[in-house]
């Protein structure tokens, strides 16, 4: 009897590949006298359950591929409103330990989120030439609100990594949604500013003719224009720059996204480098959840580092999410002036996000 059951399961998996459903994502249905199952590996490797919301997009697809390669991921849920079946089929063929499951459309959002440890949100429309991150607000704000309502209901204790721009506003939106649901935990909502750090390390290494992997540049403030404040005086290993180099590096780091948008000439924004940075940050969150010590990264979080309710700075990640937020440390005159500009811009962006949910 057990042998017959196993054979039926194998047959149903083959049938699922040969005759997939049009929606493709229910775990089980009747097919030719046997149950049709998603053809998914059983007995996933030990690890964490991760969901990517917006997995079929320009950032979502490379992000999904890279997360499938992460040994800390046991289950990978891919959600989007279009094209998830193809992305899921493609990535599920990779011979790594994570089990991949796809979810298509609003009606399957709750299934995608139930039981997740980490949720990554790259969903939304990308920037195009001439657009600022605030131009994206009206579209992406609604998307982030809807997705966070699902998270608050189905996995309120998950760590949430928000990539959708404008991050300076979407993180406050997420916080307000969780407050309304009565499940707000400021330690679990993190705006991903890792791309600013990645760019800073790369551009500094180019100027100094060093390996970027050996550079650690703190980037604080926010994730748009002048709110991005690289603290070049605190780089490790310690480095010295001329004033001209400081101004060049600060300007290039602040406008790195625009550089890519213009270079792509209307065909997209920074998708590949963003996916790379998002995976670096997600991996840090997973290592923190595992209990690894001294996992320190920059992130945009609820904070008391300044008078603003949200601010990006170095944080220590752990099993509870953000377990410690570090002060800015000593700033030079140029950085102090940059901080004041950043705070003025950030204040408006934060209020815009809060007002969007409260209106």
FIMARDO-780572 format. One record per residue (C-alpha): x, y, z. Coordinates in steps of 0.02 Angstrom, whole numbers, padded with zeros to 5 digits, always signed. Each point is the difference from the previous one (the first is absolute). Layout:
% residues N
XYZ/...
***
This chain:
% residues 359
+00000+00000+00000/+00141+00122+00046/+00089-00042-00164/-00160+00037-00097/-00022+00167+00088/+00179+00052-00039/-00024-00049-00181/-00159+00103-00013/+00090+00150+00072/+00142-00019-00127/-00125-00015-00142/-00094+00154+00059/+00160+00101+00003/+00040-00050-00178/-00179+00043-00050/+00018+00170+00081/+00148+00039-00113/-00079-00069-00159/-00172+00077+00027/+00019+00148+00119/-00151+00100+00057/-00027+00169-00079/+00023+00079+00172/+00125-00134+00049/+00001+00027+00184/-00126-00101+00098/+00084-00138+00096/-00119-00134-00057/-00141-00036-00123/-00078-00147-00088/+00086-00047-00161/-00035-00159-00100/-00041-00102+00154/+00152+00054+00100/+00034+00154+00103/+00099+00129-00096/+00133+00076+00112/+00119+00142-00028/+00163-00081-00050/+00098+00060+00149/+00144-00082+00091/-00049-00075+00166/+00103+00007+00159/+00073+00174-00025/+00166+00037+00080/-00004+00075+00176/-00015+00188-00006/-00121+00145-00008/-00158+00034-00099/+00016+00152-00112/-00130+00087-00109/+00038+00122-00141/-00145+00115-00044/+00025+00065-00176/+00102-00151-00053/-00035+00016-00187/+00068+00177-00015/+00167+00070-00051/+00070-00011+00176/-00107-00147+00054/+00064-00126-00128/+00187+00015+00034/-00041+00017+00185/-00098-00163-00005/+00142-00088-00090/+00129+00059+00126/-00110-00046+00149/-00025-00174-00074/+00190-00016+00012/+00005+00050+00185/+00029-00153+00111/-00095+00082+00143/-00163-00005-00100/-00104-00159+00013/-00162+00062-00080/-00011+00141-00128/-00172+00072-00041/-00011+00106-00158/-00149+00116-00014/-00053+00123-00133/-00156+00057-00092/+00068-00060-00169/+00124-00126-00072/+00036-00096+00160/-00029-00173-00079/+00143+00021-00122/+00121+00074+00127/-00041-00137+00124/+00022-00140-00128/+00166+00073-00057/+00075+00025+00173/-00068-00164+00068/+00117-00094-00119/+00154+00063+00094/+00081-00142+00097/+00008+00086+00169/-00085-00046+00163/-00141+00128+00006/-00174-00057-00052/-00081+00128-00116/-00187+00035-00006/-00087+00130-00106/-00155+00105+00035/-00095+00103-00126/-00117+00144+00034/-00081+00082+00150/-00105-00155+00039/+00159-00099+00040/+00092+00134+00101/-00050-00074+00168/+00058-00174-00051/+00166+00075-00055/+00026+00085+00168/-00059-00129+00127/+00142-00062+00110/+00138+00108-00073/+00154+00051+00101/+00060+00135-00121/-00099+00099-00128/+00089+00102-00133/-00099+00131-00096/+00072+00060-00167/-00176+00022-00074/-00047+00158-00092/+00040+00099-00156/+00181+00047-00041/+00071+00173-00027/+00012+00068-00177/+00106+00144-00066/-00056+00164+00075/-00094-00083+00143/+00041+00027+00182/-00038-00129+00132/-00143+00110+00057/-00076-00014-00174/-00023-00184+00039/-00093+00035+00161/-00180-00006-00056/+00019-00172-00080/+00123-00085+00116/-00077+00067+00161/-00162-00094-00034/+00093-00159-00047/+00103+00001+00160/-00154+00036+00106/-00094-00149-00073/+00147-00119+00019/+00033+00055+00179/-00183-00027+00044/+00025-00180-00055/+00160-00017+00101/-00082+00074+00156/-00137-00131-00015/+00097-00157-00052/+00177+00016+00070/+00003+00150+00118/+00161-00058+00083/+00101-00013-00161/+00147+00112-00037/-00053+00117-00142/+00129+00069-00123/-00072+00145-00100/+00082+00040-00167/-00147+00086-00088/+00036+00183-00029/-00013+00131+00066/+00070-00095+00152/+00002+00162+00101/-00191-00005-00010/-00043-00184-00023/+00078-00052+00166/-00110+00124+00096/-00148-00065-00102/+00040-00177+00056/+00015+00056+00181/-00170+00084-00005/-00081-00154-00076/+00069-00111+00138/-00056+00126+00132/-00177-00005-00069/+00004-00190+00006/+00064+00001+00180/+00156-00100-00046/+00131+00137-00016/+00176-00049+00051/+00127+00133-00052/+00141-00126+00013/-00071-00101-00145/-00027+00133-00134/+00159+00046-00094/+00026+00110-00151/+00137-00072-00109/+00135+00133-00030/+00136-00128-00033/+00020+00055-00181/+00063+00170+00061/+00132-00091+00103/+00046-00114-00145/+00020+00149-00115/+00100+00097+00129/+00120-00145+00024/+00019-00020-00188/+00028+00184-00039/+00120+00025+00145/+00100-00152-00055/+00011+00071-00176/+00070+00165+00065/+00126-00084+00115/+00042-00147-00115/-00054-00126+00133/-00107-00157+00002/-00179+00055+00040/-00022-00156+00106/+00127+00073+00121/-00095+00164+00021/-00138+00035+00128/-00086+00167-00029/-00142+00050+00118/-00143+00084-00095/-00132+00082+00108/-00157+00106-00019/-00119-00067-00132/-00006-00076-00174/-00024+00143-00123/+00109+00144-00060/+00066+00113+00137/-00073-00113+00135/+00137-00125-00044/+00147+00052+00110/+00162-00100-00016/+00110+00023+00153/+00167-00001-00089/+00089+00052+00160/-00050-00166+00080/+00054-00119-00139/+00090-00158+00052/+00144-00018-00027/+00028+00186+00036/+00026+00100-00161/+00037+00180-00039/-00074+00100-00144/+00023+00171-00075/-00151+00116+00008/-00023-00025-00187/-00005-00189+00024/-00126+00017+00143/-00117+00105-00105/+00019-00115-00151/-00033-00158+00101/-00146+00072+00097/-00084+00063-00158/+00026-00164-00093/-00063-00106+00145/-00154+00110+00018/-00038-00008-00185/+00050-00180-00037/-00179-00049-00040/-00019+00143-00124/+00164-00051-00082/-00072-00172-00037/-00171+00063-00055/+00081+00119-00125/+00122-00132-00062/-00144-00120-00033/-00086+00139-00098/-00177-00045+00042/+00019-00188+00008/+00004-00013+00189/+00081+00049+00163/+00131-00079+00115/-00069-00176+00005/+00152-00114+00002/+00106+00096+00125/-00157+00025+00107/-00034-00187-00001/+00181-00032+00051/-00011+00126+00142/-00169-00066+00056/+00068-00176+00012/+00149+00059+00101/-00119+00083+00121/-00122-00146+00004/+00144-00118+00037/+00051+00111+00146/-00179-00007+00066/-00003-00190-00014/+00167-00016+00088/-00070+00110+00137/-00154-00111+00013/+00116-00150+00014/+00083+00082+00149/+00166+00049-00076/+00090+00136+00099/+00050+00175-00056/-00105+00012-00158/+00011+00187-00033/-00070+00086-00154/-00074+00168-00046/-00190+00006-00014/-00142+00126+00002/-00101-00035+00157/-00104+00076+00138/+00133+00093+00095/+00044+00125+00136/+00172+00039-00071/-00069+00168-00056/-00161+00094+00036/-00079-00086-00152/-00106-00157+00028/+00093-00096-00137/+00183+00007-00048/+00131-00110-00080/+00153-00042+00102/+00100-00151+00055/-00105-00131+00090/+00037-00168+00078/-00111-00140-00063/-00052-00150+00102/-00140-00122+00036/-00118+00143+00041/+00043+00100-00155/+00083+00166+00042/+00076-00030+00171/+00106+00157+00013/+00009+00167-00092/+00169+00085+00002/+00027+00188+00016/+00073+00096-00147/+00169+00027+00082/+00113+00150-00031/-00039+00097-00160/+00110+00127-00087/-00063+00171-00053/-00047-00058-00176/-00099-00148+00069/-00089+00108+00130/-00058+00116-00137/-00056-00150-00104/-00095-00069+00149/-00103+00158+00017/-00046-00006-00185/-00044-00184+00014/-00112+00025+00152/-00096+00143-00081/-00038-00107-00154/-00037-00156+00102/-00127+00086+00112/-00114+00036-00147/+00016-00174-00073/-00041-00082+00167/-00153+00109+00027/-00058-00038-00177/+00002-00187+00038/-00087+00018+00168/-00135+00112-00074/-00033-00122-00141/-00060-00134+00121/-00085+00116+00125/-00100+00102-00125/
***
